[in-house]
Amino acid sequence: MKMHDVRAIAKGLGINSFGKSKDGLIKEIQLKEGNFDCFGSAANDCDQLDCLFRTLCLSGKH
């Protein structure tokens, strides 16, 4: 997922993306959607089934 995709998601949720890193912005989106802000910290296991970034996170290709 490209940064412009993450910014579009953030904008749709009312999150200001200016000056934020991709990982930081994803974590803010995770909190807004009611998940833990755990992007990039899963060790091949994730119970956040409704997270928009679950597949990306588990793939290790950030």
N, C-alpha and C positions, 0 to 999 in steps of 0.2 A: 504494500500500500504506500503510495506516494504522499509526501507532505501536503500537497494541495488537496488530496482526498480527506486527510485528517482535518485540515482546516475547514473544509466544507461541512464535515460532520459537526465540528465544534461550533461553527456559525449557526447551524440548524438547532443547536442546543442552547444558543445564547452565550457561548463562551468566547471571550476575546482571545485570539491566538497570537496577537502581536508579541514578538520577542520571545516566544516560548519554543523550547526544543520539541522535537517530534515525540520523544518518550514522555516528556513532562505534560504535553498537551493530551496525549493518549490517557495518561493517568488521571488528568482532570476530567476527561470525558467518562472514564470508567466510574468515577465517583458520582458524576451527574446521572449516569444510568443506573445507579444503585448497586454497583459492584465494588469490590476492593480495588484500590489503586496499586495493583500488583504487576503491571505490565513488565515483562522481561525477567521476572523473578521465579516463574514456575519451573520446576524441575521435572518435566514430562508428566505433570499431573496438575489438573486445574478443575476446580468444582464450580467455576463461574460459567455455567453453560450458556447463559444469555448474553455474555460479553461480546461486543462487536469485534474485539481484537483477539479473541481466544485462539483461533487458528493461526494467526500471524505470530502470536506470542509463543505458542508451542512449537512452531516451525523453526524458531531461532533465527529467522531471516528478518531482522528489524531493519 
